[in-house]
Amino acid sequence: LKTASVRSRLVSPWVSRSTTFPGLRQIMALMLRDYQEESLHHAIRENTIVVLPTGAGKTLIAVKAIDHFLSAVPGKCTIFIVPTKALVKQQAEECTKHCTEKGQGVSQLCGNEMDGWDGLRWSSELRKSRILVGTPEVFRQALSKGHMSPQRISLIVFDECHNAVGRSPMARIMTESIKSASEAPRVLGLTASFAAGALKRKRDVEMSKIELELLLDAKMVCPNVDSKTFASATTDQSFERVTYPGKPLEARFLEAAERFLQEVVDKMDPHGRITSLPKVVGRMKHVLEELGQEGFNYALLHNVIKQLESKMQDLVLLSHGAARAEAQLLKQELPKLKANLEHYKKPENMDETLRNAPARSRKVECLFDLLRTQLKAMGKGIIFVTQVIMTVPLAHMIEQNVSGITSSGFYGRMQHVDQNRLLTRFRDGSLQVLVATEALLEGIDVPDCQWVVRFDEFRTTKSHIQGSGRARSLSSRIFYFANEPIHEQARARLMSSVAHDPVALATAELREEVIAHQKRRRVASKDVHPFEEPNFQPVHFGNGLERSSTAGASKSSAKTSTRTVSSSGLRRRRVPGFSRSGCRDLMVTSWSRVTKGISIGADWTSKKSSSRLTSETSPRKTASAVEPCSSQR
C-alpha cells in the first residue's frame, strides 16, 4: 500500500490538500490489487476511463471512488449509470456491500414507470439516497428536465462506457448536461472494450479511443494487470472454430415458410389492427433456417404469444395515447390469438412443403454432438444467439435431445424476477446451460462458467471480448460457429495495444481530425436515436417526409387500410400520408459528401433516376478528393 505522504498528494481537487479524509484512509486501507489502486488514484485526481479485462474488479474501483466522493463532498450525491436493467440490482448490491460510508441510502432507478416522476419525486429520492444506480435514459431525462442538477453530483460513473456513442443516452448525458455545467462532477468510465463497431485498422481503434476521451472529457488508463496478482481465467482460455457439414436450407422451404406465416398473420389478425404481429411472426423464418422444423413449431406455438404479451406490457408503461390504445387492443385480442394458434398444433394443418423440411438443421445437430461429447462433462456454460425468438426454442430442443442437461432461455425483456431466478439456478448448478442474447454479454456476474458457445455470427470486437469474458473459470473454452477465433483475437490484441499506448494517440493531427469529425455531425431529432449517413446527414421521419414530397408522394399517397411488404416479407399497413418513395428514402442512404467543392452522391429527385449518378449534381471523385475517414468506410 502507498505511504501516507503519497496518498496526501492524491487527494481530490474538490477539497484543499490540508484537509484529511477518514473515508479516503479507509479506502486505501483495503487490500486492493495494485492495478485497482492505480486506477482509483487516477479516478480521484481527474476524469478517467479505466480499461481492464472482464472479471478484473472494475466495479470495486467504482465503488471505492463513490466511497471517497461521498466522504469528500458531503452535500452531494453520486450516480452509477449501467447499460441494462439487469445490472441495476447487481451494482446496487455491490455499492451496499463495499461502501464504507454507512448510512448512505442506495436507490435503484430503472423502468418506464419512472417517466412520470416529477421534480418533487426526484427531490424526495435525492434526500433519501446519496448513491443512485440506474439506467442511462432515467438520468438523461432527469437532467434534461431539470429534476436533477449536475451541481448536486460529485461523481458520475459510466459502467460499460463504450456504449456512449452517437446519440445514445449515455452520450447525451455528457453533451447536453455535464459538459455545459458550471460545476461539473468527476467522471469515471469503466470498460473492457472501449471501441465499438468493426475494427479493420489500427487507425479505427485510435479514433475510437480519442472520440471516447473527448466525449467523456477524460483520460484513458489501462494499468498493467500482473498475472500473479490477478489469476484471470481469460489468460488460459482456448478458442475453437466449429465446422459442420451440410448446405443451407433449401429456398423452397423458406418460401413455404413465408407463405405459411402470412396465412398465420391473416388468420390471427384479419383486419390488420395489431401492428406488431407481422414483425414478431416474421422472425420465424430465421428460426426455421437455424434450428429446423422442430424449433420452428415450438417457437410458433409458445413464443409468439409470449413476445406479444411482453410487447403489451411495454406499451402499457408508455405515456402517449397511441401506445396505450395498441396495448388495450392487444389485451382484447390475445385470447383470440391463442385460440387461433391452437389450430396449428395438428401437423395436418401445417403447410405440406413445410412439413417435409428437416426436423433439425445440421448446425443444431452439430451443437448437440458438441454438448454430448465435450461440454456436458465440463460443467456450466452459455450459448449466445442474436435474436430473442431463438433463446427459448433452442433451450427446449437441448433438453429434449441431450439427456442429463437442464437448459433455459435468457433475454433482456424478461421480468427481473425471472432473470434473477435463472441466474440463481445457474450459480447453484441446478441449471447447466443458458441460451442467451447479448443481454447477458455485458457486466452481469456469471461465475463458474466453464464454456461459451457463439452460435450466431457477431460483428464487433467488443462482442468477442465481452462474450469470451463470461467464461471465467480456469482453462475455459470458447467455441465459434461463424467467426474465426484467430481474427477476433488479433483485433482484441490491437485494441489492447492502443489502450496501453498513451503516446501514439497524442498527435495533434489525429485529435483535430476527430474533433472535426464530431463537429460535422448533425442531430436528427432530440428524442430519436438517428441513423446517420456517411456525410453525417441523419435520415429520420422529418427529412423522409420532405424527400417523399419531392419524389412524387402525391401520386402514391397511402390510405389507412393499405398494406405493403415489410422487411420480414409479411404485409403490414403503411403510415397514412407516407409514400413508398418516402419509406425508400428512409431505408436507403444516399451516399454523398461535399469536400473542397467536390460532391459525390445519388440523385433521388425522381424514381427513374434514383440510382443514377448525374454529372450535373454529382461529378465523379477526382484525385484531389480527400480520403474518407475510417468511420465513413
C-alpha angles and dihedrals in degrees: 000000000000119000122254091252092056092046091053090061091054096059114133117263087235089088136028118274092242092064117095123218121207088190092056092050090051091050093052091045090065116096097250117168116255095255091048090051091049091050092048092052090054092048091052093049102043146347105298141185110205115206113193135148120269111276093024094116105261091151091058090054089053093047092051091047088053089050091054096049092046087058097039097047107032097177097056137071132227126224128207112200118199126182100233139037091238090063095051096076093042095052093042089056090050090053092049092048101046107028110105093195096095123202094039110126120228116215125198110212122185142110137075091271088077090068088086096055113120131195094276092053092049092047089053091051093049091051091050099045137029095188113064119186117186151122122289099251092055092059094038091058093044092052096042093049092047095244088123126032125211087225089067093055122083098180134017118193121199108200113202087009093181084085089071096099136129112337096340116140091252092054093045092054088061100040098041103034119009102043093049095047118114089221109028123194125239111274124216121181124192125197144141093204115032097182121076125199131028114325117209103157138029089244090061089057092046091050091050091051094051093044091055092046091051093046095050092034086230143123119244116236124190109175120198111261111218109220090213091055096041115034095201116192089213090072090063098042121126123206124209133185113223116212124190131187126238141069129271118275112285116262093236091065092050091048090049090049091052092051092046094048090050088054090051091052092048092048096046096042110016094170095050095235098135103074095185095056099080091050094050095044092042092066089066092085089066090053091052092049095047103035108019132231095315093060092040093056093046093049092048095051099038112019105045094064092043092053092047090050090051090049090051092053091051092049092051090059094053117097104219120092099236092060093049091047091054090046090053090049091050090050091053096045101042096086089052091047091052091050091050092051090054086069090069096054088088112078092220090065092059123092110278095228090047092053089061093055116114112279091225130015121241089244095057091043088056089052091052091051090050091051093048098045104036120358099051091061093045095061133231125012148158129240112203122209130174102229130057092222090063097057105073098037092050092047090050092049091051092054091047097047106031113057121219096024126111115203139175139179122249126191139158099254094057118115113269090240092056093046093051091046092053093046090049091051090047092051094049092047100245088114115050104179131039118193101202144170124223088286085089094043100085131052103329109128110239106168126189094029106155101184144014129205120199099203095176132044118269125198110204137068087226089063091051093051096043095043096049088045090067089070100075103158118107114270092012120172131223122201123198121197097182110013129070110242093207092058094045093049091049091054091048091052089050091054091048093051092052091048091053095047111082095172105052093061097047095084112128092220094059094045091050090051092053092047091050089048091055094047092054092058117103127205115238100198136342096240103028126083099232131218107226127209120225090262088057092254108137121224111220141141093277099060090030089065090045091053092047090056091055094044099059102279091157091061094053104034113159131230124219094252095046115113132203134187114269127212089266091060095251125115120252136170121272123231109263111259093012115117130215090245089056091051089048091052090050093054101036116064117215107227104225137144135170114212121165092338095313115121123193119184153106125275108233097173094109137023094236093055098036094116099031123101109222121210093218096058102019116034117188120270113267131205091263093061114115116251109252115248123253096262090057091053 
